Amino acid sequence: MNENFVNIGEILQSLRVNKGLALEELAEGICSVEELDLMEKNKQVPTIDQLFMLANKLNVKLSDFFDFTSADSASYVSAVSGLINKYRRERNYKAIHEIVQREKDNPLFNFPSSQQFLLWHEAICLYYLADPDKRDKKTPIRMLNEALDLTNPSRKGFSEREIEIKMAIALIEKDDLNYEEAIFILKDILEDIEKLPALVDPQIRLRALFGLSQSLSKINKYQESLIYSEKGIQQCINDEVIYLLGEFLYQTASNNLALDNKEEGIKYLTKALHIFNLQKNSRLSNLVETELEKLSTK
């Protein structure tokens, strides 16, 4: 983390002592005692993730560690945004919600792009933190559309971030079992991506392809779903990534099995198993192994 701080070591030690915490107590669940000792001596810089957890345990604001008199305030906004993005990838909506609530009234987030970022994440937290049996998509989707209005009220020429917000709407529709609407939005997103001069985050296209393939399978359009799952596999190869590759292989296997192509189904399940084992994803590995065992006895 390259952001500029006030003397972070002195602040950490001062707050810890003031709270009556031993090194071991503050470090627990965050880092090793040795690492915290180095941080307090300014010999090691904490990651933004560690700093967030330390601030929570010390009951102070994350911004207390940033020196706004000597550093561009954009560094703080960037750090917080990076932390939220990390938690979104991990689907840690509780942590995202906590950060958003703390930063909503922070004047550093008064710019439209920053307000949009917080509103986007507040909306997805509202949906995914709700009881699954009591989720109401109307308010989160309204908020996501309000987030788009902040930078693109005409809905023309979508930026990469705006595409991600559209993706959030599509995935909420999918998770709310409104597959037809999700398919419509996801196909639109793929067209938006093609209009961009370049895609900074290639995972956006992969998520759109995967959501589309999943949604089509849910309404028994296996042949069309197969087109997008195979596109996803090829895109992973082109991008030289394994992100969602196992899932695309599994989806392709499921589509083939639904179309009574048992041999192809087993072939792709075996490939998916190799990827999940490589990623040490025991949950999905066990799922695939169980399916392969069932198929071998038929």
N, C-alpha and C positions, 0 to 999 in steps of 0.2 A: 504494500500500500504506500503510495507516494505522496498522499495528502500532507499538508503542513499542519503541525500541531503545536499547541503550547507545550511546555515541558511535560510530556505525557507521563514519564516515569514518576516525577514528583507529584503530579495530580493523582495517579493511581495509588501511590503509597500514602499520600495525605488522606484521601477518601477512605482507603482501607482501614487505616489506623483510627480515623474518626468514627467509623462504623464498628470498631472493636473486632475486626475480623483478622484472623491469622492468615498467613499466605496460603496455607492448605485449604482453608474455608473458601476464600475467594477463587482460588484456582479450580476447585472441584467442579467437574463437568464442563470446564472451559479449556483448560490447558494444564500442562504439568506445573508443579511448584517451581521447578528450575526455570521454566519459560517465563513464568510470572515474575520471578526474581530478576531475570534479565531485563524484562520490560520496565520494572521499577528503577533499574539502574541505567535505563536508556541504551541498553546494549542489544535490544531486540525490539522490533516494531510489531505490534499486534496486527492481525488481519482485521478487516472491517467487521467480519463475522464475530471474532473474539471480542472486539471492542464493544460491539452491540450487546453481547452477553454480559460483559463486565459492567457496562453502564446500567443494565437492568438489575444486576445483583447489588450494585452500589446505590441504586435508586436515584440516578442522575440522568440527564439528557445526553444523547450521543454527541450533540453539538457542543457540549461543554469541553470536549477534547480537541476541538478545532479552533485555530487561532484566526479569527475573522479580521483582525487588525493587520495581519501581514500576508494572509493567503486569500486568493480569489474565492469568494463564496461558492462559486460553481463547483469547486472541489468537493464541498460538503454535499451538495445536491447530487453530484455524480456518484459519490460514495454510497449515499442512501439508496439511490436508484439501482446501483449495482447489487446491493444487499437484497433489495426487494426482488430483483430479477433472479438472484440465486435461490431465494425461498420459493419463487414461483416455479422454477424448474423442479424443485423438491416437493412441490405441492404443499408447502407448509403455510397454509392460509392463516393460521392463528398468528404466526409471527408477522406475516405481512400486515394483517389487520392492526396489530399492536403498533407497528411502525407508522402506518398511514394515519392512525388516530393521533399519534404524537406530532406528526409533521403537518397536518392539515392547516393549522393556524400559523405555521412558521412563515414569516414574510419572505424567506428565501425561495419559497415554492409559489410565489404569487404570479410568476410568468405563465402564460397559457400552456406552454408545453409541459411545465412541471405540474400545473393543476390537472392537466389531462392525464398525466402519468399516475397521479394519486387517485383520481376519480376512477380510472380504469381498474386499478387494483382494489379499490374500495368496493367496486361493483362485483368483482369475481369473489371476493371474500364474503360478501353479503349472501351470494348464492351458495357457495360451497361449504360455508360454516353452518348453514341452516340445517335443521333436521331433515334428512332425505325425504321423509314422508310429508313434510310441511313446506318444502321449497316453493317459492313463488318467483318465477322468472321475470315477471313484468317489471318490477322495480330495478333489478340489476341490468336488464336489457335497456331500459330507459336511460339509466345512468351511463351505460356504454355509448349509447347514441349521443348523449349530451357531451361525452368526452370527444367524440368525433366532431361534433359541432364547434368545439373550441378551435379547431385548426382546419376543418374541411366541411363547412356547412353545405357546400354544393355537391359533395360526394363525387368529386371528379379528381382524377390523378392522385390516387392514394399513395401516401408515403409508406415506408416499411413499418413504422410504428402504427399507423392507421390501419394497415392490413392486419397487424397483430390484434388490434382492438376488434376488428371485424371477425377475426378468428375466435376471439373470446365469445362473441355473440353466437357464432356457429356452434361452438362446442357446448355452450349452455343449451341451445336448442337440441343438440344431439343427446346430451345427458338428461334432458327433459322428455326424451323419446319422440321429439318432433323431427323425425328423420328427413322428411321431405324438405322442410325449410332449411335444415342444416346442409343438405346436399346442394340446394340452390345457392346458398351463401358460399359454400366451399368451392363450388365451380367458379363462382364470381371471383373469389380470392385468387384462384389459379390464373385467371385472366388478368387480374390486377398485377400479379407478380410478373407476368410476361411483359408488362408495359414499363416496368422499372428498368433503368439503365444497367443496374447491377443490384445484386442481393447480398447485403453485408452478412446476414445470418441465414445460411442455407437451410437451417433447421425449420424455418417458417414454411418453406415449400413442402418439406417432408411431413410436417404436422398436418398440412392441408390434405395431402394425398392420403395419409393414414386415416384421418377423420372421415374423408370421403369414402374410402374403401370400407371402413367399418359401418358407416351409415347405410350404404348400399346393401351390404350383407344383411343388415337388420330388417330390410324390407324384401329380402329374398331375391335381390337382383345380383346374383352371384357372378354371372358372366361379366357384367359391367364392373362390379367390385374387383374382379380379377384383373381387369385392365389397369386399374389404379394401384393395386397392390404390386403388380409387376413393374409399373412405372416407378413406384417407390423403391423397389429393389435396384433398378437401374440407376436411379438418382443417387442412392447411397454409394453405388460403385463409382459413378461419375464424380461425386463430391469427396470420395475416399474417406467415408465415415461409416461407423457401425451404429450410429444413433438411429433407432427404430428399425434397423435392418432385421433383427430377430423377429420383431413384431410384424414386419411386412412379409417375411418368409412364413410365419405362422398364419397370417391372414390368407396368404396365397394357398397354403395347405388346406385351410378350412373351406375356402371357396371350391377347391378341387374336390374335396370330399363331399361337399354339398351337391356337386355336379356329378357325383358317382365316379370320379376319376381317382380311384383308390391308390393306384400306383404313384401318380403325381403327388397326391396328398401325403403319402408316406415319405416320398423324396424330399418334399419341402419341410415336413415336420423334422426330419433328420437334420437338415441344414439349419433350421431354427434352433434345434437343440445345441448344435455346435456353438452358435453365437451366444446363446444364453449361458452356456457353460463358460465360455470365454469371458463373459461379463460378470460371472459369478452370481447370476440372478437365479437363486435356488427356487424361488416361487414359480417362475415360468419354466425352468428346467424340469421341475417335478410335474408340472401340468402336462408338458409335452411328452415326458416319459410315460405318464399314465395313459395318454391317448395312444401312443405307439404300442403299448402293451395290449390295449383293448383291440387295436386293429390287427395285431399279430394272432389273436385267438379267433378272429372271425373267418 
